C-alpha cells in the first residue's frame, strides 16, 4: 500500500470505511487488555518464587559481620547485600546505600531532603525563589510527577539515540544557578529504549554547573534488562567517570531489583560519592534505624552472587523477547511504508516508543481505549503531561500474555491507521 499522504481523498475515504469496519469488529470482542504500565507479567514473577524458600524458620540469619538480621541496625545495608547490589550497579560496596523496595521512593526522598534541608550545606531549595530541573523528553512520567509535586519548574531537553542534547544541557547547567538537577534513565531509556553513548556519559561527568548543589539523578533502572544475549548496550560507569573528571559528588545513581525479583518486595539502592553518602546518612539516621535486612539476606541467598543474577535475567529475557518482537512485527507489517508513524526497536528495557503524526496521539490512545486496550495516556512522557506535538505514545509490552499482546498490537496499529487517515483526509479537504 502506498503512503497515506500520497492517496487521493477518494482512496482515503475508502480506506477509512474499511478500517472502521475492522475497528467495529474489535469493539464487538469486548476486550479488556492493559498496556498502560511496564509491569512484569506473572511468568516473570514466577521466576523469583525461590525467594520464598531462600530463608525458613531454621535459617541462619546472622550476617557476615555478625549482625542479627532480625534486629535493629545497619543503616546502609548488610555487607553481603551491598556487595551483590554493588556488582549489579558496577560500584564499590563502600559507595552503596541499601533502602527498601522502591527506588522511586529513594528519588522522592532525595528531592524532599534537598527541598527542606539542602544538599551538603547549601541553601534548602524551599528557600529559593526558583528551582528548576532538566527533563529529557520523552521521559519517565513518574520522575516528572515528583518534581511537579514539589513545585520545581521542568525544562524539556530533546532526546536522541545517543542521549539528551548535551549542547543544551551544558549551556543551561553552566548559565543558570537555579537549575538543580536533571532526570536520566541512561540505559534502555523509558520510553525510547535508548542508551547513552560514551561521549554523552563523559560530557555528563564533565559538566560545570553554576549551582554547587546540582545533581544528576541517574536512574539506571534497566542496567541488567537486556533482551538479547549477544546484542546488548553497554554504559560507561558514571561515578568512576565523574571521579576522573574531578566531579566526584555530581551524581546520585539509583537502581533496584524491582523488575528482577518482586517489584513489591525487592531491594532499592543508591550509589554515590562518600561525601554525598555522609550527608545523606546524617539525615537518614533521623528517619530510620535501618531497612529490611531479612529481605536483603533473602536476596543474597537466592542469587548467591552477580553470576546468579545474570543467569536469572536471561530467563526474564526469554519471556520478554517474543513480546517485543511481536509488537515490532505488528508495527512493521501494518504501518511500514505508510508514513504515519515511527517507532524504536530497543535491545532492552521495558518500553517501545511510538511517534504518530503530529496531533494524533491522544486520538489514537482514546480509540484504543474505546475498543478495550488501555495504554499510557498520550502526553505522559512529557513534563506536565503536555507533549507539544501530541505525537508520542509509550507502548508497554511486558504485562499482557503473548496472545493478548498480539491482539492489542493489531488493534493499536488499526487505531493508528484510522486516526492518521482521517487526519490526512481532513488536511487535504482544507488545503
Residue pairs with C-beta under 8 A, 6 or more apart in sequence:
1 337
1 338
2 337
3 337
3 338
3 339
3 340
4 12
4 15
4 338
4 339
4 340
4 417
4 420
4 421
4 424
5 339
5 424
7 15
7 424
9 425
9 428
9 429
12 421
12 424
12 425
12 428
13 425
15 417
15 421
16 418
16 421
16 422
16 425
19 414
19 417
19 418
19 421
20 418
22 414
23 367
23 371
23 414
23 415
23 418
26 371
26 372
26 411
26 414
27 370
27 371
27 372
29 372
29 407
30 372
31 371
31 372
31 373
31 407
31 408
31 411
32 372
33 372
33 373
33 374
33 400
33 404
33 407
33 408
34 373
34 374
34 399
34 400
35 373
35 374
35 375
35 376
35 395
35 396
35 397
35 399
35 400
35 405
35 408
35 412
36 374
36 375
36 376
36 396
37 376
37 396
37 399
38 190
38 259
38 350
38 351
38 396
38 398
38 399
39 263
39 396
39 398
39 399
40 259
40 263
40 316
40 398
40 399
41 319
41 398
41 399
41 400
41 401
43 319
44 259
44 316
44 319
44 320
44 398
45 262
47 312
47 315
47 316
47 319
48 260
48 261
48 262
48 302
48 312
50 302
51 261
51 262
51 298
51 299
51 302
54 298
54 299
54 301
54 302
55 61
55 294
55 297
55 298
55 301
59 301
61 68
61 69
61 70
61 294
61 297
62 68
62 69
63 69
63 74
63 78
63 79
63 80
63 293
63 297
64 78
64 79
64 80
65 78
65 79
67 73
67 74
67 78
67 293
69 78
69 293
69 294
69 296
69 297
70 293
70 294
72 289
72 290
73 289
73 290
73 293
74 290
74 293
75 281
75 284
75 285
75 288
75 289
75 290
76 82
76 96
76 97
76 98
76 277
76 281
77 85
77 96
77 97
77 98
77 99
77 269
77 291
77 293
77 296
78 98
78 293
78 296
78 297
78 300
79 93
80 296
80 297
80 300
81 98
81 267
81 293
81 296
81 297
81 299
81 300
82 93
82 96
82 98
83 93
84 299
84 300
84 303
84 305
84 306
84 309
85 96
85 98
85 255
85 257
85 267
85 269
86 92
86 93
86 95
86 96
86 271
87 305
87 306
87 309
88 223
88 224
88 255
88 257
88 306
88 309
89 96
89 220
89 223
89 253
89 255
89 269
89 271
90 223
90 237
91 237
91 239
91 253
91 271
94 274
95 239
95 271
95 272
95 273
95 274
95 277
96 269
96 270
96 271
97 269
97 270
97 271
97 272
97 277
97 280
97 281
97 284
98 267
98 268
98 269
98 291
98 296
99 105
99 106
99 267
99 268
99 269
99 270
99 291
100 267
100 268
100 291
100 292
101 256
101 258
101 262
101 263
101 264
101 265
101 266
101 267
101 268
101 292
101 295
102 256
102 258
102 268
103 219
103 221
103 254
103 255
103 256
103 258
103 268
103 269
104 142
104 146
105 268
106 254
106 268
106 269
106 270
107 143
107 146
107 217
107 219
107 254
108 146
109 287
110 215
110 217
110 252
110 270
110 280
111 146
111 147
111 150
111 152
112 150
113 119
113 280
113 283
114 124
114 125
114 180
114 213
114 215
115 124
115 125
115 126
115 131
115 150
116 124
116 126
117 124
117 283
118 124
118 125
118 213
119 213
119 215
119 279
120 212
120 213
120 249
120 275
120 276
120 279
122 211
122 212
122 213
123 213
125 131
125 150
125 152
125 180
128 178
129 178
130 153
130 178
131 150
131 151
131 152
131 153
131 178
131 180
132 152
132 153
132 154
132 155
132 176
132 178
132 179
132 180
133 147
133 152
133 153
133 154
133 155
133 179
133 180
133 181
133 182
133 183
134 154
134 155
134 157
134 164
134 169
134 172
134 173
134 179
134 181
134 182
134 183
135 143
135 144
135 147
135 154
135 155
135 156
135 157
135 182
135 183
135 383
136 156
136 157
136 158
136 159
136 163
136 164
136 182
136 183
136 184
136 185
136 189
137 156
137 157
137 158
137 159
137 381
137 382
137 383
138 159
138 191
138 192
138 353
138 381
138 382
138 387
138 392
138 394
139 159
139 183
139 185
139 189
139 190
139 191
139 381
139 382
140 183
140 185
140 190
140 191
140 219
140 381
141 376
141 380
141 381
141 385
143 183
143 185
143 217
143 219
144 154
144 183
144 382
144 383
144 384
147 154
147 183
147 383
148 154
148 383
148 384
152 180
154 383
154 384
155 172
155 179
155 383
156 382
156 383
157 164
157 165
157 168
157 169
157 172
157 182
158 164
158 165
158 168
159 165
159 189
159 192
159 194
160 194
161 192
161 194
162 194
162 196
162 197
162 199
162 200
163 186
163 194
163 195
163 196
163 197
163 200
163 201
164 182
164 184
164 200
166 199
166 200
166 203
166 204
169 182
169 203
169 204
169 207
170 203
170 207
170 208
172 179
173 179
173 182
173 207
173 208
173 209
173 210
173 214
174 207
174 208
174 209
174 210
175 210
176 210
177 210
177 211
178 211
179 209
179 210
179 211
179 214
180 211
180 213
180 214
180 215
181 214
181 215
181 216
181 217
182 216
182 217
183 217
183 219
184 196
184 204
184 216
184 217
184 218
184 219
185 219
185 220
185 221
185 222
186 195
186 196
186 201
186 218
186 219
186 220
186 235
186 238
187 195
187 196
187 220
187 222
187 223
187 233
187 235
187 348
187 349
188 194
188 195
188 222
188 225
188 233
188 346
188 347
188 348
188 349
188 350
189 195
189 349
190 221
190 222
190 349
190 350
190 351
190 394
191 351
191 352
191 353
191 376
191 381
191 392
191 394
191 395
192 344
192 346
192 351
192 353
193 344
193 345
193 346
193 347
193 348
193 349
193 351
193 352
193 353
194 344
194 346
195 233
195 234
195 235
195 347
196 204
196 235
198 236
201 235
201 236
201 238
201 241
202 236
202 241
202 245
204 216
204 238
204 241
204 250
205 238
205 241
205 242
205 244
205 245
205 247
205 250
206 245
206 247
207 214
207 216
207 247
207 250
209 250
214 250
215 250
215 251
215 252
216 238
216 250
216 251
216 252
217 252
217 254
218 238
218 251
218 252
218 253
218 254
219 254
219 255
220 235
220 253
220 254
220 255
221 254
221 255
221 256
221 258
221 259
222 259
222 348
222 349
222 350
223 235
223 255
224 260
224 309
224 310
224 313
225 259
225 313
225 316
225 348
225 349
225 350
226 232
226 233
226 313
226 317
226 347
226 348
227 317
227 320
227 321
227 324
227 346
227 347
227 348
228 317
228 321
228 347
228 348
229 314
229 317
231 347
232 347
232 348
233 347
233 348
238 251
238 253
239 248
239 251
239 253
239 271
239 272
239 273
242 248
242 249
242 250
242 251
242 273
243 273
248 273
248 275
249 272
249 273
249 275
249 276
251 272
251 273
252 270
252 272
252 276
253 270
253 271
253 272
254 268
254 269
254 270
255 268
255 269
255 271
256 266
256 267
256 268
256 269
257 266
257 267
257 268
257 299
258 266
258 268
259 316
259 350
260 266
260 309
260 312
260 313
260 316
261 299
261 302
265 295
266 299
267 295
267 296
267 299
270 280
272 280
302 308
303 309
303 312
320 397
320 398
322 402
323 397
323 398
323 400
323 402
323 405
324 346
324 352
324 397
326 397
326 402
326 405
326 406
326 409
327 352
327 395
327 397
327 405
327 409
328 343
328 345
328 352
329 409
330 406
330 409
330 410
330 412
330 413
331 341
331 343
331 352
331 354
331 409
331 413
334 410
334 413
334 414
334 416
334 417
335 341
335 413
335 416
335 417
338 417
338 420
340 356
340 357
340 416
340 417
340 420
340 421
340 424
341 354
341 355
341 356
341 357
341 416
341 420
342 354
342 355
343 352
343 353
343 354
343 355
343 395
344 352
344 353
345 352
346 352
350 396
350 398
351 394
351 395
351 396
351 397
352 394
352 395
352 397
353 381
353 392
353 393
353 394
353 395
354 392
354 393
354 394
354 395
354 416
355 389
355 391
355 392
355 393
356 364
356 391
356 392
356 393
356 416
356 419
356 420
357 391
357 420
357 423
357 424
358 389
358 390
358 391
359 389
359 390
359 391
359 423
360 390
360 391
360 416
360 419
360 420
360 423
361 378
361 379
361 387
361 389
361 390
361 391
361 392
361 393
362 378
362 379
362 390
363 419
363 423
364 378
364 393
364 412
364 415
364 416
364 419
365 375
365 376
365 377
365 378
365 393
367 415
367 418
367 419
368 374
368 375
368 411
368 412
368 415
369 375
371 411
371 415
372 411
373 408
373 411
373 412
375 393
375 394
375 395
375 396
375 412
376 393
376 394
376 396
377 385
378 387
378 390
378 392
378 393
379 385
379 386
379 387
379 390
379 392
380 394
381 387
381 392
381 394
382 388
382 392
395 412
397 405
397 409
400 408
